[in-house]
Amino acid sequence: MRLRTQLCVVVHYREASKTTNTGTVAARLVEGSSVVVHSQAYQPAAEPDFTGRRPVLLFPSDDAEVLTAEHGRVAPVTLVVPDGSWSQARRMHRRVGWMSKLPHVTLPPSERRTGYLLRRSEREGGLATMEAIARALGILEGEHVEHALDRVFALLVSRTLAARGTPLTNG
């Protein structure tokens, strides 16, 4: 799908090849996206070219602003999203200098629960990367984008569970 917002997923090297990785799936769905692999502490991810765009990092730091549609009205946005477990994302945030220097945004509080039934979250209220991207793009681009990504996400989860022989439960 073609959007005004660009997506840059910074994926931890241990997550990059996992079939349950949702950030790279989201990047494939959004035209013009980039995926940067963060390999190790001594070789951080290379900084993408943000020329003509306003990069923001989707990361719930203490100084993060709540993401609103206004963030995308000033200039075209590149939404930078760390992709990995919560501990991997925290380490990438600390170790990738260019990433930690970006303005931080966070999703507004929500009562919605994750639909990611493939792994357990280390963090209360945690979301899969694709869910977080869908919610953020829903704010920046409109609900139709969020719904489209959510449909693909639900399909990915249900088919992976079916392939594992795990029944999908409604609970």
N, C-alpha and C positions, 0 to 999 in steps of 0.2 A: 504494500500500500504506500502511496506517495503522500507524505506529510510535509508541513512547513518545518516541524521540529525534526532535527536529526538525532539519531541515537548512537551513542558510543558505549559499548559494553566492555568493561575492563575485567576480564575473566582470570581467575586464579588458575595456574597451570594444572593443578590437580583436578579441577572441575571441567576443563576444556574438552576432554574426550569422553566424559560421562554421558551416557544416553539419557540420564535424568536431568541434565543441565538445561534449564529453561531460558537463560539469558541469550544464548546463541540462537535459540529458536526464534525468540522475539526479534533479534537483529536480522534474521533472514526474512522476516515478514515486513519490515519497515525499510523501504527503498532508501539507499544512501547511507545505511548504517555502517558502522565499523566495529570490529571486534579486535581488541588489543589484549594479548596474553601477557600477564604478569608472571614471569618465570620464577624469580627468587629475589630475596632481599638485596643481594649484591648486583642484580641485573633487573632493575625495575622497568615497568612498561614504558615504552616510548610515548612521548606526548604527541597527540594527534594535532593536525592543523585546524585551528578554530577560526581562521580568518573570516571576518564578516559575520560572525555568529557570537552569541552570548553563551558560553558554557556554564552549566550549573551541575553540581554533583548531588545526586540523590543519595543522601546519607544523613541519618538522624543524629548529628552532632549537637552539642549544647548551643552553638551559634547558628543553627539552621533555621531558615525562615520556612513557614508553611507555604508549600507550593500553591500558587493561584494562577488563573488564566492571565493575570497581569504580567507574569514573568515572560510570557511569550509575545506580549503586545509591543514591548519596547524594541526588540530586535529578534530575529530568528534565533531560536535556542538550540544548542546541542545538549541533550540530556545525557550526562555521564553517569553510568551505573556500575558500581562494583558488583561482581558476580562470583559468589562462592558461599561457603558456610559463613555464619555470622563471625566466627573468629578469624577466618581468612579475610573477610571484607574489612574488619577492623585493622588487621595487620597491613593490608594493602593501603588503607587510608593513611596509616602512619608512614609507610615506607615509600610510597610513590609521591614524591615531592610536588609535582605539578598538579596531581589530583587533589591533595589536601589543601592546596592554595586556592582552589576554585570556590566561588560562592556556594554554600551548602543550602539545599532545600530538603524538606521532609514532607511526607504525605500528611494530610489532615487526619485527625483522629477518626476512627471508624469502628463500628461494632461488627463489621463483616469479618468473618473468619476465613482462614486460608482454605483453599480447596486442594492444597498440595498434599496428597495422601501417600506420596512415594517415599518421603523421608520425614523424620521428626524434626521440628524446629528447636534450636537451642535457645530461642528467645521467645518470650511470651508475646503473642500478637505478630510473630514473624510471618513473612510472606515469601513465597518463591519469587525469584528475580522477575520472572515474566508477569506475575501478578502485580508486583510493584510498578513495573514498566507500564502495564495496562492502565493502572490507576493514575499514574503520572501523565501519560499521554491522553487519558480521558479528560484530565483537567486542562491540559494545554491545547488539545485539538478537538475535543468534544466526546460525548458519551458513545457515539457510534464507533469510535476507534477503540475505546475500552471494551465495549461489548464484542467487537470482532476478535480482539486478542484473547479475551476471556473464553470465547467459544473454542478457539484453537487450543488454548491451555487445557480446558476441560477434556477435549478430545485426546490430547497427549496423555493426560493422567489416566483416563479410562482405558485407553488402548494399552498403555504400559502395564496397568494392573491386570488386564485381561491376558496379556502375554505372559505375565508371571503366574497366572492361574489364581489370582487373588480377586475375590468377588468385590465389586463396588458396593459399599454400604451407604445408606442415607442417614448417617448419624453422627 
